[in-house]
């Protein structure tokens, strides 16, 4: 039990590890580095940071970008994320916004560029960097160029530029001016990106020698700049979220073993570690925050209080179970603090699937443990043996005569199993299911009946 409680305490104390983000305050200008190859791990980092920025009502988010490109699916997720946020996002190209970087920049409200920088060349390639087949390339270009033209138009950019970035087979014209000839991908230098075309900049709002100058040009305060760095665990978080049902299963099975075999310790540690990794991974992935961790802790605490101090108080345990389920479920849902609550199938699909897999696996696993584990020599001492003294359990006794008719206050006996606080005890010539007042008693301890409350036989250590 102590090990299980320690695991819960570890969960509750997880988020202070992210010390850099607690300095973020209302009205902050949140700078997020987007360096290297665009990947799912970077999406996790940006999502976590954006949710924290929304939670404190930050003034703006600035992407400090230097990327050659990367995963197109992660790019789409990043663009969708910033498009749905009420916090304006800006891009500072410092010094490369190649391929996926150019498309992400189009998903922000303004683009500024370093004096020596470039943006563009977003033709899709295979993950290995090789060209993909002609048919597949045509399908990808057709869909994503349409999607990002819509993104560009929403943010006030020339949508024609997307075709120049992605499509070799299109000439790009704005008005009567040819911006890019057919047969070449469009790449713009800083100076080309800011030139006037049709009465507005071709792409970038301006050139800024550094990020602070860019922030000032956007009308924001450089005194409010808060830079958030990746934690370094985003790649690990990616695997944890993918394997969420396994971590939940490990936490549930560990908790089951700890309650069935109190004092063993290892099961409690396993449960605590699994839940710690589950919530830690989903936090780093930007899916959950302190509120879900706190809800889980409160629910688990209600269950423990009911089991240890107030056995039989059904509603306390039921409330705890509902809080635990809600915390686990919504920790896997991609919800944003400053955006309208969207409980659509798309948002809830992953939590529902993971929960169903966990429930099915838990039922099978607990059934297997209950059936076979007591017969294994290593674990035999942790469970009530089938060779326990014969006699009816309290259940049939209560059905026929009631506990009070078979046992009286003051009678003595001995514990047949560990009482934690429930278990079995021999009183007189019968075996009863009994409860203690919260005290844990080892098997073989001499006991005495303290009270009989309806169906519950309450016992304690025998007083000599």
VEXVOVEX-241395 format. One record per residue: residue in one letter; x, y, z of N, C-alpha, C in turn. Coordinates in steps of 0.02 Angstrom, whole numbers, padded with zeros to 5 digits, always signed. Example, Ala and Ser with C-alpha at 12.3 -4.5 7.8 and 13.67 -1.06 7.14 Angstrom:
// residues 2
A+00660-00284+00390+00615-00225+00390+00660-00165+00390;S+00642-00112+00354+00684-00053+00357+00645+00002+00394;
***
This chain:
// residues 464
X+00042-00060+00000+00000+00000+00000+00043+00063+00000;X+00096+00061+00041+00140+00120+00043+00171+00133-00025;X+00190+00078-00059+00221+00086-00125+00171+00115-00175;X+00108+00093-00170+00056+00119-00215+00044+00193-00202;X+00041+00212-00139+00034+00283-00122+00093+00324-00147;X+00153+00295-00142+00213+00329-00166+00208+00342-00241;X+00181+00293-00278+00171+00302-00349+00124+00359-00365;X+00070+00364-00326+00022+00418-00336+00053+00486-00321;X+00094+00489-00269+00128+00551-00252+00175+00572-00308;X+00208+00523-00338+00253+00537-00395+00214+00568-00453;X+00154+00540-00466+00112+00567-00519+00094+00639-00505;X+00073+00652-00444+00051+00719-00426+00107+00770-00428;X+00169+00747-00419+00225+00793-00418+00262+00796-00485;X+00231+00770-00538+00265+00765-00602+00277+00833-00635;X+00225+00873-00639+00229+00933-00680+00280+00985-00658;X+00296+00991-00594+00348+01040-00576+00414+01027-00611;X+00423+00968-00642+00485+00955-00678+00491+01002-00739;X+00433+01027-00763+00434+01072-00820+00440+01144-00795;X+00496+01159-00765+00505+01223-00730+00504+01283-00776;X+00526+01275-00838+00532+01332-00883+00465+01363-00898;X+00412+01323-00899+00348+01348-00921+00308+01383-00867;X+00327+01374-00804+00289+01407-00752+00302+01483-00749;X+00355+01506-00786+00368+01578-00789+00325+01613-00840;X+00288+01575-00880+00244+01604-00929+00186+01639-00894;X+00170+01701-00916+00118+01739-00882+00071+01770-00933;X+00017+01798-00908-00032+01832-00951+00002+01887-00991;X-00012+01888-01057+00017+01939-01100+00088+01923-01125;X+00113+01863-01110+00181+01844-01130+00185+01836-01206;X+00244+01849-01233+00260+01833-01302+00301+01768-01300;X+00269+01714-01318+00299+01648-01310+00338+01629-01373;X+00403+01621-01366+00446+01603-01421+00459+01528-01420;X+00443+01495-01475+00451+01422-01480+00499+01405-01536;X+00555+01374-01521+00602+01355-01574+00575+01299-01616;X+00581+01306-01682+00564+01251-01727+00627+01239-01768;X+00670+01197-01740+00736+01185-01769+00742+01113-01794;X+00781+01103-01846+00791+01036-01871+00731+01010-01909;X+00730+00944-01918+00678+00912-01959+00611+00914-01923;X+00559+00934-01958+00491+00935-01930+00468+00863-01920;X+00445+00847-01859+00427+00779-01842+00367+00778-01795;X+00342+00718-01781+00288+00710-01733+00309+00734-01664;X+00373+00722-01646+00398+00744-01581+00395+00820-01575;X+00410+00856-01629+00406+00929-01627+00333+00952-01621;X+00288+00916-01653+00217+00931-01645+00196+00924-01572;X+00220+00871-01538+00205+00861-01467+00229+00921-01425;X+00290+00943-01439+00317+01000-01402+00277+01063-01414;X+00263+01078-01477+00226+01139-01494+00155+01137-01465;X+00124+01078-01466+00057+01072-01439+00057+01085-01364;X+00104+01056-01329+00109+01066-01256+00120+01140-01240;X+00165+01171-01276+00180+01241-01263+00121+01286-01280;X+00086+01272-01336+00029+01313-01355-00028+01308-01304;X-00040+01247-01278-00092+01239-01228-00075+01279-01164;X-00013+01278-01145+00008+01316-01086+00001+01391-01100;X+00016+01412-01161+00009+01482-01180-00065+01503-01179;X-00108+01460-01203-00180+01475-01201-00205+01479-01130;X-00179+01435-01086-00202+01433-01017-00188+01498-00980;X-00134+01533-00998-00117+01596-00964-00135+01658-01006;X-00170+01646-01062-00189+01701-01107-00129+01741-01131;X-00082+01708-01162-00023+01741-01189-00043+01788-01246;X-00002+01838-01259-00018+01887-01311-00005+01860-01381;X+00047+01820-01389+00065+01794-01455+00114+01736-01448;X+00118+01697-01501+00166+01643-01506+00210+01656-01567;X+00276+01651-01558+00323+01663-01613+00363+01600-01625;X+00361+01575-01688+00402+01518-01707+00470+01543-01730;X+00522+01524-01694+00590+01540-01713+00614+01483-01758;X+00608+01491-01824+00613+01435-01871+00680+01431-01906;X+00707+01370-01906+00766+01354-01946+00762+01279-01962;X+00725+01263-02016+00713+01193-02032+00719+01181-02107;X+00745+01122-02126+00748+01104-02197+00683+01072-02221;X+00636+01059-02173+00574+01025-02191+00563+00964-02147;X+00520+00920-02170+00508+00859-02130+00442+00827-02147;X+00413+00794-02097+00353+00753-02106+00292+00795-02124;X+00258+00776-02179+00202+00815-02204+00141+00808-02158;X+00131+00749-02130+00074+00739-02085+00083+00779-02021;X+00143+00780-01993+00156+00821-01934+00148+00895-01951;X+00167+00914-02011+00159+00984-02033+00085+01003-02034;X+00044+00959-02061-00028+00972-02063-00057+00980-01992;X-00035+00938-01946-00059+00942-01877-00039+01008-01844;X+00022+01029-01857+00047+01092-01828+00006+01151-01855;X-00006+01151-01921-00044+01206-01952-00116+01207-01925;X-00148+01149-01920-00216+01146-01893-00218+01171-01821;X-00167+01154-01783-00165+01174-01712-00162+01250-01706;X-00118+01283-01743-00112+01355-01739-00172+01391-01771;X-00202+01359-01822-00260+01390-01855-00320+01393-01808;X-00326+01344-01762-00383+01343-01717-00373+01382-01653;X-00313+01408-01641-00299+01442-01579-00318+01516-01582;X-00347+01543-01528-00362+01615-01527-00300+01658-01518;X-00243+01628-01501-00181+01665-01492-00147+01673-01560;X-00131+01734-01582-00099+01742-01647-00029+01712-01648;X-00011+01681-01703+00055+01651-01711+00092+01686-01767;X+00157+01698-01756+00200+01729-01806+00261+01685-01818;X+00293+01695-01876+00353+01657-01893+00412+01703-01904;X+00468+01685-01874+00531+01720-01889+00577+01669-01922;X+00590+01678-01987+00632+01631-02025+00705+01647-02010;X+00737+01602-01972+00804+01615-01946+00847+01551-01949;X+00870+01530-02007+00874+01566-02070+00842+01526-02126;X+00813+01467-02111+00785+01424-02163+00714+01405-02147;X+00671+01409-02199+00603+01383-02194+00591+01342-02256;X+00627+01286-02260+00622+01244-02318+00564+01196-02314;X+00534+01181-02371+00484+01128-02377+00428+01135-02324;X+00425+01088-02277+00372+01090-02225+00374+01155-02185;X+00434+01183-02176+00440+01246-02140+00402+01302-02174;X+00405+01304-02241+00369+01356-02279+00294+01348-02270;X+00270+01286-02270+00198+01274-02262+00174+01292-02192;X+00215+01278-02142+00198+01297-02073+00196+01373-02067;X+00243+01407-02098+00244+01481-02095+00181+01510-02125;X+00155+01479-02178+00092+01503-02207+00033+01495-02159;X+00040+01452-02109-00012+01442-02060-00010+01493-02004;X+00037+01540-02006+00042+01592-01954+00021+01660-01983;X+00007+01708-01939-00022+01772-01961+00027+01817-01998;X+00090+01818-01976+00141+01859-02008+00206+01820-02013;X+00244+01836-02066+00310+01805-02076+00362+01861-02079;X+00413+01856-02037+00471+01900-02042+00532+01856-02057;X+00582+01885-02090+00640+01846-02111+00704+01880-02089;X+00753+01839-02072+00820+01864-02058+00850+01892-02123;X+00899+01937-02119+00927+01967-02179+00954+01916-02229;X+00983+01861-02204+01006+01807-02247+00965+01746-02231;X+00914+01733-02272+00868+01678-02259+00831+01660-02323;X+00796+01603-02320+00759+01580-02379+00699+01540-02357;X+00648+01538-02401+00586+01502-02387+00560+01473-02451;X+00534+01409-02448+00504+01379-02507+00524+01307-02518;X+00517+01286-02583+00536+01218-02606+00504+01164-02563;X+00438+01156-02571+00400+01110-02528+00373+01049-02565;X+00409+01026-02617+00386+00967-02653+00391+00906-02608;X+00340+00863-02606+00343+00803-02564+00394+00753-02589;X+00428+00720-02542+00475+00666-02557+00462+00609-02509;X+00488+00550-02524+00480+00493-02479+00519+00504-02415;X+00504+00464-02364+00538+00472-02300+00612+00464-02305;X+00635+00425-02354+00707+00414-02363+00741+00471-02400;X+00699+00520-02424+00727+00577-02460+00724+00568-02535;X+00702+00509-02559+00699+00496-02630+00634+00522-02659;X+00634+00529-02725+00573+00549-02760+00521+00492-02755;X+00457+00510-02750+00405+00459-02748+00376+00450-02817;X+00336+00397-02826+00309+00381-02892+00267+00438-02920;X+00263+00442-02985+00228+00497-03018+00155+00502-02998;X+00121+00443-02996+00050+00443-02979+00038+00465-02907;X+00078+00437-02862+00070+00454-02791+00089+00528-02780;X+00140+00551-02814+00160+00621-02807+00103+00668-02830;X+00071+00649-02885+00017+00691-02911-00041+00694-02862;X-00056+00638-02829-00110+00637-02780-00094+00680-02719;X-00032+00672-02695-00012+00710-02636-00011+00785-02650;X+00019+00803-02707+00024+00874-02725-00045+00904-02735;X-00090+00867-02768-00157+00892-02781-00194+00906-02716;X-00192+00859-02669-00228+00869-02606-00197+00924-02563;X-00131+00917-02550-00100+00963-02503-00092+01033-02530;X-00084+01040-02596-00081+01108-02623-00148+01143-02615;X-00203+01105-02624-00269+01133-02612-00278+01152-02539;X-00256+01107-02494-00263+01120-02422-00224+01183-02401;X-00161+01187-02422-00120+01243-02400-00135+01308-02438;X-00166+01303-02497-00191+01365-02528-00246+01395-02485;X-00288+01352-02457-00341+01376-02413-00311+01407-02350;X-00259+01376-02323-00225+01403-02263-00195+01472-02279;X-00161+01476-02336-00128+01539-02355-00179+01595-02364;X-00234+01579-02397-00284+01630-02410-00315+01654-02344;X-00327+01608-02297-00355+01627-02233-00311+01677-02196;X-00245+01670-02203-00198+01713-02167-00174+01773-02208;X-00205+01784-02266-00190+01844-02304-00131+01839-02351;X-00107+01778-02367-00052+01770-02414-00079+01753-02483;X-00038+01762-02534-00057+01742-02601-00060+01665-02605;X-00119+01636-02617-00123+01563-02620-00083+01533-02678;X-00071+01573-02730-00034+01548-02788+00036+01525-02769;X+00063+01554-02715+00132+01536-02694+00137+01462-02675;X+00083+01434-02650+00084+01363-02630+00099+01319-02690;X+00068+01334-02747+00082+01296-02808+00156+01303-02827;X+00183+01363-02819+00254+01372-02834+00298+01332-02787;X+00280+01327-02724+00319+01289-02675+00316+01214-02689;X+00256+01189-02710+00245+01116-02711+00243+01085-02780;X+00226+01123-02832+00209+01093-02896+00258+01115-02950;X+00296+01067-02976+00343+01082-03030+00309+01098-03095;X+00248+01075-03103+00215+01078-03167+00170+01139-03176;X+00176+01187-03131+00134+01246-03135+00175+01310-03138;X+00154+01353-03183+00181+01421-03183+00142+01462-03133;X+00177+01503-03094+00144+01543-03043+00143+01616-03066;X+00081+01642-03073+00072+01712-03093+00028+01747-03041;X+00046+01807-03024+00004+01850-02982-00011+01912-03023;X-00073+01919-03043-00090+01972-03090-00058+01956-03157;X-00021+02002-03184+00013+01991-03247+00085+01971-03237;X+00107+01968-03175+00178+01955-03161+00190+01880-03149;X+00238+01853-03184+00258+01783-03174+00306+01780-03115;X+00286+01745-03064+00327+01739-03003+00374+01681-03008;X+00351+01626-03040+00394+01566-03045+00376+01529-03109;X+00426+01511-03147+00415+01476-03209+00401+01402-03199;X+00366+01372-03246+00352+01301-03244+00417+01261-03248;X+00420+01206-03208+00480+01163-03210+00528+01177-03153;X+00514+01225-03110+00559+01240-03053+00516+01253-02991;X+00542+01231-02934+00508+01245-02871+00526+01315-02847;X+00478+01350-02819+00488+01419-02797+00524+01420-02730;X+00579+01458-02727+00614+01473-02665+00627+01548-02664;X+00609+01580-02609+00617+01653-02604+00670+01671-02553;X+00713+01718-02571+00758+01747-02522+00720+01798-02481;X+00750+01822-02428+00717+01872-02386+00697+01934-02427;X+00743+01955-02469+00731+02016-02508+00675+02005-02560;X+00674+01945-02589+00620+01930-02637+00553+01922-02602;X+00553+01896-02543+00490+01882-02507+00455+01946-02485;X+00493+02001-02476+00461+02063-02451+00444+02112-02507;X+00463+02097-02569+00451+02146-02622+00376+02154-02635;X+00358+02212-02656+00287+02229-02666+00261+02198-02731;X+00207+02161-02725+00173+02132-02783+00099+02143-02775;X+00069+02178-02820-00004+02190-02815-00023+02232-02756;X+00020+02274-02731+00004+02320-02677+00016+02293-02608;X+00046+02234-02602+00064+02207-02536+00125+02163-02543;X+00160+02148-02487+00220+02105-02492+00203+02038-02523;X+00250+02013-02562+00239+01948-02594+00225+01893-02542;X+00263+01892-02487+00252+01842-02435+00267+01868-02365;X+00329+01892-02355+00349+01913-02288+00331+01985-02273;X+00313+01999-02211+00296+02067-02190+00357+02112-02189;X+00414+02083-02170+00475+02124-02167+00536+02083-02152;X+00594+02117-02152+00658+02087-02133+00678+02114-02064;X+00697+02070-02020+00716+02090-01952+00784+02061-01936;X+00831+02103-01910+00898+02078-01896+00900+02025-01841;X+00851+02027-01796+00848+01977-01743+00775+01970-01720;X+00764+01921-01677+00697+01906-01656+00666+01962-01616;X+00706+01996-01574+00680+02051-01535+00654+02107-01579;X+00689+02121-01634+00667+02173-01681+00601+02152-01713;X+00594+02088-01728+00533+02063-01758+00474+02071-01710;X+00486+02055-01645+00434+02062-01594+00411+02134-01589;X+00458+02180-01590+00442+02252-01587+00402+02273-01648;X+00421+02248-01707+00387+02266-01769+00314+02241-01770;X+00301+02189-01732+00232+02162-01726+00191+02200-01674;X+00221+02250-01641+00186+02288-01590+00182+02253-01524;X+00228+02207-01512+00229+02170-01449+00288+02193-01406;X+00285+02178-01342+00337+02201-01295+00393+02149-01290;X+00455+02172-01301+00511+02126-01294+00524+02108-01221;X+00496+02148-01175+00504+02133-01104+00462+02073-01083;X+00413+02054-01125+00369+01999-01107+00389+01935-01143;X+00447+01934-01176+00468+01873-01212+00483+01817-01163;X+00452+01759-01176+00466+01699-01137+00482+01643-01186;X+00543+01619-01182+00564+01567-01229+00555+01498-01197;X+00522+01454-01232+00511+01386-01208+00551+01338-01251;X+00588+01295-01219+00630+01246-01255+00599+01176-01250;X+00611+01134-01300+00587+01064-01295+00618+01030-01234;X+00581+00984-01204+00605+00950-01144+00656+00896-01161;X+00659+00874-01223+00704+00819-01240+00670+00751-01235;X+00609+00749-01208+00573+00686-01199+00515+00678-01247;X+00509+00723-01295+00452+00719-01341+00452+00654-01381;X+00511+00630-01401+00514+00566-01438+00491+00508-01395;X+00511+00511-01330+00489+00459-01283+00413+00463-01274;X+00387+00525-01269+00315+00535-01260+00276+00506-01319;X+00305+00510-01379+00272+00483-01438+00259+00408-01429;X+00308+00373-01404+00300+00300-01393+00252+00287-01336;X+00254+00327-01283+00210+00316-01226+00137+00325-01247;X+00122+00376-01287+00053+00385-01308+00030+00330-01355;X+00076+00303-01395+00058+00247-01438+00044+00184-01398;X+00080+00176-01343+00073+00115-01301+00032+00128-01239;X-00010+00180-01241-00050+00198-01183-00090+00140-01153;X-00123+00097-01193-00160+00041-01163-00116-00005-01122;X-00054-00015-01143-00009-00059-01105+00009-00029-01038;X+00021+00036-01036+00037+00069-00972-00024+00069-00926;X-00083+00080-00954-00144+00077-00913-00154+00006-00886;X-00143-00043-00929-00151-00113-00908-00102-00129-00852;X-00040-00106-00859+00010-00118-00807-00009-00085-00741;X-00037-00024-00745-00058+00010-00684-00116-00025-00650;X-00165-00048-00690-00224-00083-00661-00204-00150-00632;X-00164-00188-00669-00144-00255-00645-00100-00249-00583;X-00057-00199-00582-00015-00189-00523-00056-00170-00462;X-00107-00127-00472-00151-00108-00417-00191-00168-00392;X-00214-00210-00439-00252-00269-00419-00209-00316-00376;X-00148-00328-00399-00103-00372-00360-00086-00342-00292;X-00078-00276-00291-00060-00244-00227-00117-00250-00176;X-00179-00244-00200-00236-00250-00154-00250-00323-00135;X-00236-00368-00182-00246-00439-00166-00190-00467-00123;X-00130-00439-00131-00071-00464-00096-00036-00406-00061;X-00067-00375-00012-00037-00317+00022+00029-00333+00054;X+00073-00285+00051+00138-00294+00083+00191-00321+00036;X+00169-00345-00023+00218-00373-00070+00262-00319-00098;X+00233-00260-00113+00273-00201-00131+00287-00194-00205;X+00311-00246-00238+00331-00240-00308+00272-00221-00351;X+00213-00251-00338+00154-00235-00378+00134-00162-00371;X+00139-00136-00310+00123-00065-00299+00171-00020-00335;X+00235-00036-00335+00284+00003-00372+00270+00001-00447;X+00254-00060-00472+00237-00067-00543+00178-00024-00562;X+00126-00025-00521+00066+00015-00535+00083+00089-00535;X+00118+00113-00484+00136+00183-00481+00179+00205-00539;X+00228+00164-00559+00272+00181-00615+00233+00184-00680;X+00188+00135-00691+00149+00135-00753+00104+00196-00758;X+00070+00214-00704+00028+00274-00706+00070+00337-00712;X+00129+00338-00681+00174+00395-00687+00196+00404-00760;X+00215+00349-00793+00236+00353-00862+00177+00373-00907;X+00119+00346-00892+00059+00363-00933+00045+00438-00930;X+00039+00466-00870+00024+00537-00864+00083+00581-00886;X+00144+00558-00870+00203+00596-00890+00209+00601-00965;X+00199+00543-00999+00204+00543-01071+00150+00585-01104;X+00089+00583-01078+00035+00622-01107+00042+00696-01091;X+00075+00712-01036+00090+00783-01022+00142+00809-01072;X+00196+00772-01079+00249+00794-01125+00223+00797-01196;X+00176+00753-01213+00147+00753-01280+00097+00810-01289;X+00084+00849-01236+00038+00905-01241-00035+00886-01238;X-00050+00827-01212-00119+00804-01210-00154+00817-01144;X-00116+00823-01090-00147+00832-01025-00108+00882-00984;X-00139+00903-00929-00106+00950-00884-00117+00930-00812;X-00103+00975-00767-00108+00961-00696-00179+00941-00674;X-00229+00970-00708-00297+00958-00685-00317+00885-00689;X-00295+00849-00742-00311+00779-00748-00271+00736-00698;X-00209+00755-00686-00168+00720-00636-00199+00729-00567;X-00221+00790-00552-00253+00802-00487-00318+00763-00480;X-00357+00760-00533-00420+00723-00532-00407+00648-00520;X-00356+00622-00553-00338+00552-00543-00317+00539-00470;X-00276+00584-00444-00252+00576-00376-00310+00579-00326;X-00357+00626-00337-00415+00631-00292-00458+00569-00295;X-00468+00542-00356-00508+00482-00363-00477+00423-00329;X-00411+00414-00339-00376+00358-00307-00378+00366-00231;X-00373+00428-00208-00374+00440-00136-00443+00422-00107;X-00496+00438-00142-00564+00420-00119-00571+00344-00114;X-00544+00309-00163-00548+00236-00161-00510+00208-00101;X-00450+00234-00089-00409+00210-00034-00441+00225+00034;X-00471+00285+00039-00505+00304+00102-00562+00256+00115;X-00601+00241+00063-00657+00195+00072-00633+00125+00092;X-00581+00101+00060-00557+00033+00074-00527+00028+00143;X-00489+00080+00164-00452+00075+00227-00493+00097+00287;X-00528+00154+00280-00559+00184+00339-00635+00175+00342;X-00668+00175+00284-00741+00171+00285-00766+00115+00239;X-00747+00054+00251-00769-00001+00208-00845-00005+00206;X-00870-00014+00146-00942-00018+00139-00975+00047+00118;X-00938+00103+00119-00966+00167+00097-00963+00168+00021;X-01015+00144-00010-01015+00130-00082-01003+00193-00124;X-01035+00248-00105-01033+00308-00148-00964+00340-00149;X-00926+00333-00095-00859+00361-00094-00814+00326-00145;X-00817+00259-00145-00777+00221-00193-00802+00232-00264;X-00868+00236-00273-00896+00246-00340-00874+00314-00368;X-00877+00366-00326-00853+00431-00348-00779+00430-00367;X-00739+00394-00327-00668+00388-00342-00655+00354-00408;X-00691+00300-00420-00683+00263-00483-00702+00306-00543;X-00756+00344-00537-00777+00388-00592-00725+00442-00605;X-00695+00470-00551-00644+00521-00560-00582+00492-00594;X-00561+00432-00574-00503+00399-00604-00516+00386-00678;X-00575+00360-00695-00591+00346-00765-00591+00410-00806;X-00623+00463-00779-00626+00527-00815-00556+00555-00826;X-00513+00551-00775-00445+00578-00781-00405+00541-00834;X-00410+00475-00834-00373+00435-00883-00400+00448-00953;X-00467+00450-00960-00498+00459-01026-00480+00527-01057;X-00490+00581-01018-00479+00647-01046-00405+00666-01050;X-00361+00627-01017-00289+00637-01026-00267+00618-01097;X-00307+00577-01130-00290+00556-01198-00327+00596-01251;X-00371+00643-01231-00409+00684-01278-00372+00749-01291;X-00370+00768-01355-00332+00829-01375-00377+00890-01370;X-00382+00918-01309-00423+00976-01296-00380+01036-01279;X-00402+01096-01300-00363+01157-01291-00399+01204-01242;X-00362+01234-01195-00394+01275-01142-00433+01334-01168;X-00409+01368-01220-00441+01430-01242-00487+01420-01302;X-00499+01358-01320-00542+01344-01377-00606+01310-01354;X-00660+01316-01391-00724+01284-01373-00715+01209-01364;X-00749+01182-01314-00746+01110-01300-00775+01071-01359;X-00735+01029-01389-00757+00990-01447-00754+00916-01429;X-00813+00887-01414-00816+00816-01398-00839+00776-01458;X-00805+00787-01514-00821+00753-01576-00791+00683-01576;X-00814+00642-01623-00787+00575-01629-00712+00577-01645;X-00692+00625-01686-00621+00631-01704-00578+00643-01643;X-00602+00685-01597-00564+00701-01537-00564+00642-01487;X-00622+00608-01482-00630+00555-01432-00614+00485-01458;X-00597+00479-01521-00586+00412-01550-00529+00376-01515;X-00472+00408-01508-00414+00376-01477-00427+00358-01404;X-00454+00404-01362-00469+00385-01293-00518+00326-01288;X-00570+00326-01331-00619+00271-01329-00586+00205-01347;X-00546+00205-01400-00512+00144-01421-00465+00119-01368;X-00424+00163-01340-00377+00143-01288-00412+00117-01226;X-00467+00149-01206-00504+00127-01147-00535+00059-01159;X-00563+00047-01218-00593-00018-01232-00541-00073-01231;X-00484-00060-01262-00430-00109-01262-00407-00124-01190;X-00401-00071-01150-00379-00080-01080-00429-00120-01039;X-00493-00104-01047-00545-00140-01008-00546-00214-01026;X-00545-00229-01091-00546-00299-01112-00484-00336-01086;X-00426-00305-01095-00363-00337-01073-00362-00345-00997;X-00390-00295-00960-00390-00299-00887-00434-00356-00863;X-00493-00363-00893-00539-00417-00873-00506-00485-00885;X-00475-00493-00943-00441-00556-00959-00382-00567-00911;X-00342-00514-00900-00283-00520-00857-00301-00536-00785;X-00351-00501-00757-00371-00513-00688-00400-00583-00680;X-00439-00605-00730-00465-00673-00728-00410-00725-00729;X-00360-00712-00770-00303-00758-00774-00265-00761-00707;X-00252-00702-00678-00217-00700-00614-00256-00735-00559;X-00322-00721-00556-00363-00752-00504-00365-00827-00511;X-00361-00851-00573-00366-00923-00584-00300-00960-00575;X-00245-00932-00599-00183-00971-00601-00129-00948-00552;X-00129-00883-00532-00074-00859-00491-00069-00893-00423;X-00126-00908-00389-00120-00940-00324-00086-01009-00326;X-00086-01041-00385-00056-01108-00390+00019-01106-00403;X+00046-01046-00416+00118-01039-00427+00153-01033-00360;X+00203-01075-00346+00235-01074-00279+00258-01006-00257;X+00285-00966-00303+00312-00900-00284+00258-00855-00257;X+00196-00862-00282+00142-00817-00262+00090-00850-00217;X+00099-00913-00201+00048-00950-00163+00034-00916-00096;X+00085-00890-00064+00075-00859+00002+00039-00793-00001;X+00029-00766-00061-00003-00701-00067-00079-00706-00072;X-00105-00766-00083-00176-00775-00093-00202-00827-00044;X-00267-00826-00031-00298-00874+00013-00295-00942-00019;X-00264-00990+00013-00254-01056-00014-00319-01095-00014;X-00325-01140-00063-00384-01182-00066-00385-01232-00009;X-00329-01240+00026-00326-01286+00082-00344-01253+00148;X-00372-01193+00147-00393-01159+00208-00445-01201+00243;X-00451-01195+00308-00499-01235+00345-00568-01229+00315;X-00601-01286+00313-00667-01289+00282-00716-01248+00322;X-00767-01223+00289-00819-01186+00324-00851-01136+00278;X-00912-01118+00289-00946-01071+00244-00917-01001+00251;X-00918-00964+00195-00897-00894+00199-00954-00854+00228;X-00942-00791+00240-00993-00749+00270-01053-00741+00224;X-01040-00746+00156-01095-00735+00110-01153-00784+00120;X-01140-00852+00119-01197-00896+00130-01224-00891+00201;X-01182-00877+00251-01205-00870+00320-01255-00812+00324;X-01237-00756+00290-01281-00698+00293-01347-00713+00258;X-01343-00751+00204-01404-00766+00168-01452-00808+00209;X-01424-00856+00246-01467-00902+00283-01488-00874+00351;X-01440-00850+00390-01456-00832+00459-01435-00761+00477;X-01389-00732+00437-01361-00667+00456-01299-00677+00498;X-01251-00630+00491-01188-00636+00528-01199-00635+00603;X-01246-00595+00625-01257-00587+00697-01280-00652+00729;X-01312-00696+00688-01336-00759+00716-01281-00811+00724;X-01223-00798+00692-01170-00848+00693-01109-00827+00733;X-01101-00763+00746-01042-00740+00780-01062-00681+00825;X-01029-00677+00883-01045-00624+00930-00985-00581+00947;X-00999-00521+00971-00945-00475+00991-00905-00507+01048;X-00840-00503+01042-00796-00530+01094-00768-00598+01076;X-00798-00633+01028-00772-00699+01008-00703-00691+00976;X-00662-00741+00983-00593-00738+00958-00582-00790+00903;X-00528-00779+00866-00510-00825+00814-00443-00805+00786;X-00430-00822+00723-00367-00803+00692-00377-00787+00618;X-00335-00743+00594-00338-00724+00523-00311-00779+00480;X-00348-00799+00429-00324-00850+00382-00288-00819+00323;X-00303-00757+00308-00268-00721+00254-00249-00652+00281;X-00210-00616+00243-00194-00548+00263-00258-00507+00263;X-00269-00469+00316-00328-00426+00321-00306-00355+00302;X-00329-00333+00244-00303-00269+00219-00357-00225+00187;X-00405-00201+00218-00426-00221+00285-00473-00281+00284;X-00490-00305+00224-00536-00362+00219-00496-00426+00208;X-00527-00482+00223-00496-00547+00213-00538-00600+00248;X-00508-00656+00259-00544-00712+00291-00513-00729+00358;X-00558-00748+00402-00536-00767+00469-00578-00826+00494;X-00547-00866+00537-00581-00922+00569-00603-00899+00638;X-00668-00902+00652-00696-00884+00717-00739-00943+00739;X-00720-00975+00793-00753-01036+00813-00737-01090+00763;X-00789-01122+00736-00777-01175+00687-00798-01154+00617;X-00805-01088+00606-00827-01063+00541-00776-01013+00513;X-00778-01006+00447-00735-00959+00411-00779-00901+00388;X-00758-00840+00404-00796-00780+00387-00755-00732+00345;X-00791-00695+00302-00760-00635+00271-00766-00579+00323;X-00709-00548+00341-00709-00499+00394-00676-00434+00371;X-00684-00382+00412-00653-00318+00399-00620-00294+00463;X-00565-00257+00457-00536-00223+00515-00557-00150+00512;X-00539-00112+00561-00554-00040+00563-00500+00000+00526;X-00467-00030+00479-00414+00004+00441-00346-00025+00455;X-00340-00065+00508-00276-00094+00526-00262-00154+00480;X-00198-00161+00459-00178-00218+00419-00151-00272+00466;X-00178-00332+00460-00156-00388+00503-00131-00444+00459;X-00075-00473+00479-00045-00528+00442-00085-00592+00454;X-00080-00639+00407-00112-00704+00415-00084-00738+00478;X-00128-00770+00517-00108-00803+00578-00115-00761+00640;X-00129-00696+00632-00138-00652+00690-00201-00671+00728;X-00196-00672+00794-00255-00686+00835-00299-00623+00836;X-00364-00635+00825-00410-00579+00818-00469-00587+00866;X-00506-00531+00871-00565-00530+00915-00619-00490+00879;X-00682-00514+00884-00738-00479+00852-00754-00416+00891;X-00752-00359+00856-00765-00294+00888-00838-00273+00878;X-00866-00290+00821-00935-00270+00807-00962-00311+00749;X-01027-00317+00746-01061-00349+00690-01114-00300+00665;X-01101-00271+00606-01146-00221+00577-01179-00251+00516;X-01237-00278+00524-01272-00308+00467-01233-00365+00438;X-01206-00354+00378-01168-00406+00343-01093-00402+00358;X-01071-00353+00395-01000-00343+00407-00980-00366+00476;X-00930-00409+00480-00900-00429+00543-00835-00390+00551;X-00834-00346+00601-00776-00302+00612-00732-00334+00665;X-00668-00342+00650-00622-00375+00697-00562-00330+00709;X-00524-00346+00762-00462-00313+00778-00415-00363+00810;X-00354-00341+00824-00306-00384+00857-00333-00404+00926;X-00325-00467+00943-00350-00492+01007-00315-00457+01065;X-00354-00433+01112-00327-00401+01172-00322-00453+01227;X-00262-00464+01252-00252-00514+01304-00265-00483+01372;
***
